[in-house]
Amino acid sequence: ELFARYPDGKCYYVACISPWLYIDGGDPETAGLARWMNHCTSQPTVSNRKQQFGPRAGMHFYAARDIGVGEELVWSYGDEYWEAMGEIPT
């Protein structure tokens, strides 16, 4: 289904939770707020964990440090993301 939706494999808002579960945040009308968090490896404000609570698996975000008022929420997308996209992070 992933490649039916994204034939070129460029699915910028898809997160792999497990081999059988992906979260697709491509539609801004139905995606969660995490869709808008940008990439940062030097000083991320949040970290992510792939977790399952009961029957629901998902990606959850937690403060990595104290976050100031008005500070952007950013996290590291990880090396696997950039390799899959064929890009080098900036």
Residue, then its C-alpha position, 0 to 999 in steps of 0.5 A: e500500500l505504501f508504494a501504491r500511494y507513493p510510487d517513487g518511494k518519496c514519502y516524507y511524512v511516513a514513519c515506520i513503526s514496525p514491519w507491518l505498521y506505518i504512520d502516514g502524516g502526508d495529509p495535513e488535514t488528518a495528520g497529528l501535530a508531529r507532522w510539523m516538527n523539523h529535523c535537528t541533530s545538534q540540539p533536538t528539543v524532543s526525542n521519539r519512541k516507538q511504543q505500544f500501549g495495549p492494542r495501539a502502536g505509535m510514535h510518541f514524543y517526549a521533551a529531551r530537555d527543558i523547552g523555552v516558551g516559543e522554542e521550536l520542537v525539533w527531533s532527529y529523523g535518524d540516519e535511516y530516514w535520510e538514507a531512504m530519501g537519498e538525501i543528506p540532512t542539512 
